[in-house]
Amino acid sequence: MRLLATLSLALWLTVAEAQSIRLLIQASPLAGSQYYALGTFWSQIRVGDELDLVRETDNHHDARAIRVDWQGHQLGYLPRVQNRALSAAMDKGERLRGRVASLTEHPDPWRRVIVEVYLEL
């Protein structure tokens, strides 16, 4: 019984120490990267890097725009055709995080970066 209590306590401490749980919501190409800082920082960005997702409610081109930033530098946006549910979730206060899923040197800017979007619990 004592061993079971010790294991239960160890498991509880491990769960309590975890910062958060992340659920993968979608993977999307990075839109508009040719207009922002991707080219400047290409050699520094790595697969697995964290990306900040910033809701731009005042964006004149897309009322549901979600900007993608890497270390404080704008890289582009999540595609308009894929941001409806994500923008609604962000507007309700859900915590969404991004991550670089893949990097490919490709002439088509839509195929250079894939962004994974996670719901943080």
MDTraj code that builds the backbone (N, CA, C; nanometers):
import mdtraj as md
import numpy as np

residues = "MET ARG LEU LEU ALA THR LEU SER LEU ALA LEU TRP LEU THR VAL ALA GLU ALA GLN SER ILE ARG LEU LEU ILE GLN ALA SER PRO LEU ALA GLY SER GLN TYR TYR ALA LEU GLY THR PHE TRP SER GLN ILE ARG VAL GLY ASP GLU LEU ASP LEU VAL ARG GLU THR ASP ASN HIS HIS ASP ALA ARG ALA ILE ARG VAL ASP TRP GLN GLY HIS GLN LEU GLY TYR LEU PRO ARG VAL GLN ASN ARG ALA LEU SER ALA ALA MET ASP LYS GLY GLU ARG LEU ARG GLY ARG VAL ALA SER LEU THR GLU HIS PRO ASP PRO TRP ARG ARG VAL ILE VAL GLU VAL TYR LEU GLU LEU".split()
xyz = np.array([
    [0.0827, -0.1189, 0.0000],
    [0.0000, 0.0000, 0.0000],
    [0.0872, 0.1255, 0.0000],
    [0.1974, 0.1190, 0.0744],
    [0.2865, 0.2344, 0.0811],
    [0.3494, 0.2627, -0.0548],
    [0.3868, 0.1561, -0.1287],
    [0.4448, 0.1713, -0.2611],
    [0.3439, 0.2357, -0.3559],
    [0.2189, 0.1939, -0.3491],
    [0.1141, 0.2515, -0.4330],
    [0.0956, 0.3999, -0.4026],
    [0.0974, 0.4376, -0.2763],
    [0.0835, 0.5781, -0.2379],
    [0.2022, 0.6590, -0.2893],
    [0.3225, 0.6021, -0.2826],
    [0.4415, 0.6708, -0.3316],
    [0.4343, 0.6900, -0.4825],
    [0.3903, 0.5849, -0.5551],
    [0.3765, 0.5959, -0.7002],
    [0.2695, 0.6974, -0.7380],
    [0.1589, 0.6995, -0.6647],
    [0.0522, 0.7955, -0.6918],
    [0.1018, 0.9380, -0.6704],
    [0.1775, 0.9598, -0.5651],
    [0.2323, 1.0924, -0.5363],
    [0.3305, 1.1335, -0.6463],
    [0.4160, 1.0406, -0.6906],
    [0.5132, 1.0702, -0.7958],
    [0.4421, 1.1057, -0.9264],
    [0.3359, 1.0326, -0.9607],
    [0.2598, 1.0609, -1.0811],
    [0.1926, 1.1967, -1.0703],
    [0.1332, 1.2271, -0.9564],
    [0.0680, 1.3565, -0.9370],
    [0.1688, 1.4691, -0.9499],
    [0.2876, 1.4550, -0.8931],
    [0.3899, 1.5585, -0.9042],
    [0.4338, 1.5772, -1.0487],
    [0.4476, 1.4679, -1.1226],
    [0.4868, 1.4773, -1.2630],
    [0.3815, 1.5536, -1.3429],
    [0.2551, 1.5232, -1.3231],
    [0.1473, 1.5922, -1.3930],
    [0.1413, 1.7377, -1.3486],
    [0.1555, 1.7640, -1.2213],
    [0.1491, 1.9004, -1.1692],
    [0.2641, 1.9854, -1.2223],
    [0.3803, 1.9231, -1.2457],
    [0.4958, 1.9977, -1.2944],
    [0.4868, 2.0279, -1.4431],
    [0.4040, 1.9559, -1.5169],
    [0.3898, 1.9801, -1.6605],
    [0.3337, 2.1201, -1.6811],
    [0.3900, 2.1939, -1.7757],
    [0.3456, 2.3306, -1.7995],
    [0.2084, 2.3344, -1.8652],
    [0.1870, 2.2470, -1.9623],
    [0.0582, 2.2450, -2.0308],
    [0.0475, 2.1195, -2.1164],
    [-0.0723, 2.0997, -2.1653],
    [-0.0976, 1.9918, -2.2599],
    [-0.1323, 2.0593, -2.3913],
    [-0.0761, 2.0102, -2.5019],
    [-0.1032, 2.0684, -2.6329],
    [-0.1686, 1.9651, -2.7231],
    [-0.2777, 2.0072, -2.7871],
    [-0.3479, 1.9222, -2.8822],
    [-0.3304, 1.9811, -3.0217],
    [-0.2846, 1.9006, -3.1156],
    [-0.2672, 1.9468, -3.2528],
    [-0.4041, 1.9712, -3.3154],
    [-0.4248, 2.0918, -3.3657],
    [-0.5519, 2.1302, -3.4263],
    [-0.5434, 2.1229, -3.5786],
    [-0.4361, 2.1790, -3.6366],
    [-0.4211, 2.1744, -3.7816],
    [-0.2772, 2.2046, -3.8211],
    [-0.2450, 2.1710, -3.9432],
    [-0.1168, 2.2064, -4.0045],
    [-0.1497, 2.2856, -4.1304],
    [-0.0823, 2.3989, -4.1467],
    [-0.1128, 2.4893, -4.2577],
    [0.0148, 2.5432, -4.3189],
    [0.0100, 2.5769, -4.4488],
    [0.1232, 2.6478, -4.5065],
    [0.1256, 2.7912, -4.4524],
    [0.2426, 2.8505, -4.4519],
    [0.2567, 2.9903, -4.4111],
    [0.2228, 3.0777, -4.5311],
    [0.1252, 3.1646, -4.5160],
    [0.0824, 3.2519, -4.6247],
    [0.1538, 3.3863, -4.6168],
    [0.1859, 3.4425, -4.7329],
    [0.2427, 3.5765, -4.7389],
    [0.3873, 3.5892, -4.6959],
    [0.4564, 3.4790, -4.6809],
    [0.5939, 3.4838, -4.6290],
    [0.6880, 3.5644, -4.7176],
    [0.6581, 3.5734, -4.8465],
    [0.7450, 3.6481, -4.9365],
    [0.7423, 3.7986, -4.9083],
    [0.6450, 3.8461, -4.8302],
    [0.6328, 3.9883, -4.7995],
    [0.6881, 4.0253, -4.6622],
    [0.7280, 3.9267, -4.5839],
    [0.7690, 3.9543, -4.4468],
    [0.9104, 3.9038, -4.4214],
    [0.9441, 3.8693, -4.2974],
    [1.0826, 3.8461, -4.2560],
    [1.1355, 3.7049, -4.2782],
    [1.0608, 3.6179, -4.3440],
    [1.1075, 3.4801, -4.3603],
    [1.2445, 3.4749, -4.4292],
    [1.2612, 3.5479, -4.5369],
    [1.3882, 3.5453, -4.6096],
    [1.5047, 3.5927, -4.5252],
    [1.4816, 3.6910, -4.4415],
    [1.5871, 3.7459, -4.3555],
    [1.6338, 3.6445, -4.2523],
    [1.5419, 3.5666, -4.1981],
    [1.5741, 3.4759, -4.0873],
    [1.5751, 3.3287, -4.1264],
    [1.5616, 3.2993, -4.2552],
    [1.5520, 3.1615, -4.3022],
    [1.6604, 3.0713, -4.2437],
    [1.7834, 3.1163, -4.2431],
    [1.8949, 3.0316, -4.1981],
    [1.8935, 3.0066, -4.0473],
    [1.8164, 3.0849, -3.9730],
    [1.8113, 3.0703, -3.8271],
    [1.6913, 2.9893, -3.7782],
    [1.5878, 2.9816, -3.8585],
    [1.4646, 2.9123, -3.8192],
    [1.4857, 2.7615, -3.8297],
    [1.4354, 2.6881, -3.7303],
    [1.4510, 2.5425, -3.7251],
    [1.3152, 2.4742, -3.7077],
    [1.3046, 2.3533, -3.7601],
    [1.1856, 2.2721, -3.7350],
    [1.1737, 2.2545, -3.5839],
    [1.0546, 2.2739, -3.5324],
    [1.0306, 2.2639, -3.3886],
    [1.0270, 2.3984, -3.3188],
    [1.0732, 2.5046, -3.3845],
    [1.0707, 2.6375, -3.3223],
    [0.9277, 2.6787, -3.2900],
    [0.9126, 2.7463, -3.1769],
    [0.7829, 2.7998, -3.1371],
    [0.7477, 2.9198, -3.2228],
    [0.6206, 2.9345, -3.2536],
    [0.5696, 3.0477, -3.3288],
    [0.4565, 3.1119, -3.2502],
    [0.4546, 3.2429, -3.2458],
    [0.3453, 3.3141, -3.1809],
    [0.2360, 3.3392, -3.2834],
    [0.1135, 3.3127, -3.2435],
    [-0.0034, 3.3393, -3.3273],
    [-0.0727, 3.4620, -3.2696],
    [-0.0859, 3.5650, -3.3519],
    [-0.1386, 3.6935, -3.3063],
    [-0.2650, 3.7257, -3.3843],
    [-0.3742, 3.7426, -3.3129],
    [-0.5031, 3.7745, -3.3755],
    [-0.5028, 3.9209, -3.4166],
    [-0.5311, 3.9489, -3.5434],
    [-0.5376, 4.0858, -3.5958],
    [-0.6812, 4.1187, -3.6340],
    [-0.7590, 4.1624, -3.5374],
    [-0.9003, 4.1932, -3.5616],
    [-0.9179, 4.3163, -3.6502],
    [-0.8168, 4.4024, -3.6570],
    [-0.8272, 4.5251, -3.7367],
    [-0.7612, 4.5120, -3.8749],
    [-0.7296, 4.3911, -3.9175],
    [-0.6664, 4.3688, -4.0474],
    [-0.7658, 4.4047, -4.1587],
    [-0.7253, 4.4929, -4.2505],
    [-0.8152, 4.5415, -4.3556],
    [-0.8415, 4.4381, -4.4652],
    [-0.7538, 4.3401, -4.4785],
    [-0.7685, 4.2397, -4.5838],
    [-0.8444, 4.1153, -4.5373],
    [-0.8415, 4.0899, -4.4062],
    [-0.9041, 3.9686, -4.3525],
    [-0.9444, 3.9931, -4.2073],
    [-1.0731, 3.9997, -4.1820],
    [-1.1232, 4.0258, -4.0464],
    [-1.0905, 3.9127, -3.9494],
    [-1.0539, 3.7958, -4.0018],
    [-1.0200, 3.6811, -3.9165],
    [-0.8690, 3.6520, -3.9187],
    [-0.7890, 3.7491, -3.9560],
    [-0.6448, 3.7289, -3.9752],
    [-0.5739, 3.6836, -3.8474],
    [-0.4807, 3.5891, -3.8678],
    [-0.3941, 3.5410, -3.7592],
    [-0.2504, 3.5501, -3.8101],
    [-0.1771, 3.6441, -3.7510],
    [-0.0372, 3.6670, -3.7878],
    [0.0514, 3.5611, -3.7234],
    [0.1575, 3.5225, -3.7936],
    [0.2533, 3.4241, -3.7438],
    [0.3862, 3.4951, -3.7216],
    [0.4339, 3.4946, -3.5965],
    [0.5604, 3.5591, -3.5591],
    [0.6600, 3.4558, -3.5093],
    [0.7859, 3.4802, -3.5394],
    [0.8971, 3.3983, -3.4890],
    [0.9924, 3.4930, -3.4187],
    [1.0119, 3.4726, -3.2898],
    [1.1022, 3.5536, -3.2077],
    [1.0807, 3.7031, -3.2299],
    [0.9540, 3.7442, -3.2348],
    [0.9194, 3.8853, -3.2485],
    [0.9197, 3.9389, -3.3906],
    [0.9447, 3.8546, -3.4880],
    [0.9479, 3.8963, -3.6285],
    [0.8321, 3.8326, -3.7043],
    [0.7578, 3.9146, -3.7762],
    [0.6452, 3.8624, -3.8529],
    [0.6959, 3.7816, -3.9718],
    [0.6444, 3.6583, -3.9829],
    [0.6806, 3.5717, -4.0950],
    [0.5711, 3.5656, -4.2010],
    [0.4465, 3.5884, -4.1615],
    [0.3338, 3.5789, -4.2538],
    [0.2054, 3.5584, -4.1773],
    [0.1127, 3.4826, -4.2369],
    [-0.0190, 3.4591, -4.1783],
    [-0.0612, 3.3144, -4.1973],
    [-0.1548, 3.2721, -4.1148],
    [-0.2242, 3.1467, -4.1439],
    [-0.3163, 3.1761, -4.2618],
    [-0.3335, 3.0816, -4.3530],
    [-0.4168, 3.1071, -4.4716],
    [-0.5608, 3.1437, -4.4357],
    [-0.6135, 3.2379, -4.5090],
    [-0.7502, 3.2865, -4.4869],
    [-0.8518, 3.1725, -4.4922],
    [-0.8331, 3.0786, -4.5833],
    [-0.9308, 2.9693, -4.5984],
    [-0.9259, 2.8711, -4.4816],
    [-0.8257, 2.8815, -4.3951],
    [-0.8125, 2.7895, -4.2828],
    [-0.8189, 2.8591, -4.1466],
    [-0.8576, 2.9861, -4.1414],
    [-0.8494, 3.0551, -4.0123],
    [-0.9832, 3.0836, -3.9443],
    [-1.0927, 3.0430, -4.0037],
    [-1.2246, 3.0747, -3.9456],
    [-1.2412, 3.0174, -3.8037],
    [-1.2220, 2.8883, -3.7871],
    [-1.2398, 2.8255, -3.6552],
    [-1.1324, 2.8717, -3.5576],
    [-1.0105, 2.8891, -3.6076],
    [-0.9016, 2.9317, -3.5183],
    [-0.9233, 3.0736, -3.4675],
    [-0.9642, 3.1645, -3.5555],
    [-0.9880, 3.3022, -3.5111],
    [-1.1038, 3.3076, -3.4115],
    [-1.2078, 3.2279, -3.4343],
    [-1.3202, 3.2232, -3.3400],
    [-1.2736, 3.1717, -3.2042],
    [-1.1876, 3.0706, -3.2051],
    [-1.1348, 3.0171, -3.0791],
    [-1.0505, 3.1218, -3.0076],
    [-0.9666, 3.1924, -3.0816],
    [-0.8834, 3.2958, -3.0197],
    [-0.9699, 3.4094, -2.9641],
    [-1.0742, 3.4452, -3.0364],
    [-1.1647, 3.5507, -2.9898],
    [-1.2357, 3.5119, -2.8608],
    [-1.2514, 3.3826, -2.8376],
    [-1.3143, 3.3340, -2.7137],
    [-1.2131, 3.3145, -2.6012],
    [-1.0855, 3.3443, -2.6301],
    [-0.9837, 3.3352, -2.5260],
    [-0.9046, 3.2054, -2.5240],
    [-0.9268, 3.1181, -2.6219],
    [-0.8499, 2.9938, -2.6274],
    [-0.7038, 3.0265, -2.6561],
    [-0.6151, 2.9492, -2.5957],
    [-0.4714, 2.9704, -2.6160],
    [-0.4220, 2.8800, -2.7276],
    [-0.3909, 2.9405, -2.8410],
    [-0.3370, 2.8668, -2.9541],
    [-0.1896, 2.9008, -2.9686],
    [-0.1100, 2.8005, -2.9975],
    [0.0336, 2.8175, -3.0165],
    [0.0705, 2.7562, -3.1508],
    [0.1801, 2.8036, -3.2056],
    [0.2269, 2.7517, -3.3329],
    [0.3654, 2.6903, -3.3192],
    [0.4004, 2.6092, -3.4173],
    [0.5299, 2.5415, -3.4198],
    [0.5675, 2.5198, -3.5655],
    [0.6956, 2.5372, -3.5967],
    [0.7434, 2.5077, -3.7314],
    [0.7439, 2.3565, -3.7489],
    [0.6628, 2.3068, -3.8416],
    [0.6546, 2.1625, -3.8651],
    [0.7515, 2.1182, -3.9737],
    [0.7699, 2.2023, -4.0760],
    [0.8653, 2.1680, -4.1812],
    [0.9144, 2.2938, -4.2512],
    [1.0353, 2.2834, -4.3036],
    [1.0989, 2.3899, -4.3822],
    [1.1509, 2.3279, -4.5106],
    [1.1181, 2.3891, -4.6224],
    [1.1622, 2.3375, -4.7512],
    [1.2022, 2.4555, -4.8399],
    [1.3206, 2.4488, -4.8969],
    [1.3593, 2.5527, -4.9931],
    [1.2893, 2.5213, -5.1243],
    [1.1848, 2.5948, -5.1512],
    [1.1008, 2.5702, -5.2677],
    [1.0701, 2.7041, -5.3333],
    [1.0635, 2.7104, -5.4669],
    [1.0322, 2.8387, -5.5311],
    [0.8923, 2.8908, -5.5001],
    [0.7992, 2.8023, -5.4685],
    [0.6637, 2.8434, -5.4320],
    [0.6627, 2.8781, -5.2836],
    [0.6417, 3.0066, -5.2476],
    [0.6462, 3.0454, -5.1062],
    [0.5449, 2.9730, -5.0183],
    [0.4347, 2.9252, -5.0767],
    [0.3334, 2.8522, -4.9999],
    [0.3804, 2.7137, -4.9592],
    [0.4925, 2.6683, -5.0131],
    [0.5407, 2.5342, -4.9816],
    [0.6681, 2.5361, -4.8973],
    [0.7115, 2.6545, -4.8536],
    [0.8377, 2.6651, -4.7794],
    [0.8249, 2.6295, -4.6314],
    [0.7155, 2.6706, -4.5693],
    [0.6982, 2.6498, -4.4249],
    [0.5607, 2.5916, -4.3971],
    [0.5575, 2.4875, -4.3165],
    [0.4303, 2.4338, -4.2655],
    [0.4251, 2.4658, -4.1170],
    [0.3129, 2.5236, -4.0753],
    [0.2904, 2.5633, -3.9358],
    [0.1907, 2.4686, -3.8729],
    [0.2269, 2.4104, -3.7599],
    [0.1317, 2.3322, -3.6817],
    [0.0712, 2.4242, -3.5770],
    [-0.0597, 2.4132, -3.5602],
    [-0.1319, 2.4938, -3.4624],
    [-0.1828, 2.4019, -3.3525],
    [-0.1535, 2.4407, -3.2297],
    [-0.1905, 2.3612, -3.1117],
    [-0.2843, 2.4403, -3.0215],
    [-0.3788, 2.3698, -2.9624],
    [-0.4604, 2.4243, -2.8552],
    [-0.3887, 2.3897, -2.7256],
    [-0.3598, 2.4917, -2.6461],
    [-0.2874, 2.4710, -2.5207],
    [-0.3875, 2.4639, -2.4053],
    [-0.3844, 2.3529, -2.3336],
    [-0.4763, 2.3324, -2.2197],
    [-0.4052, 2.3563, -2.0896],
])
top = md.Topology()
chain = top.add_chain()
for i, resn in enumerate(residues, 1):
    res = top.add_residue(resn, chain, resSeq=i)
    for name in ("N", "CA", "C"):
        top.add_atom(name, md.element.get_by_symbol(name[0]), res)
traj = md.Trajectory(xyz[None], top)
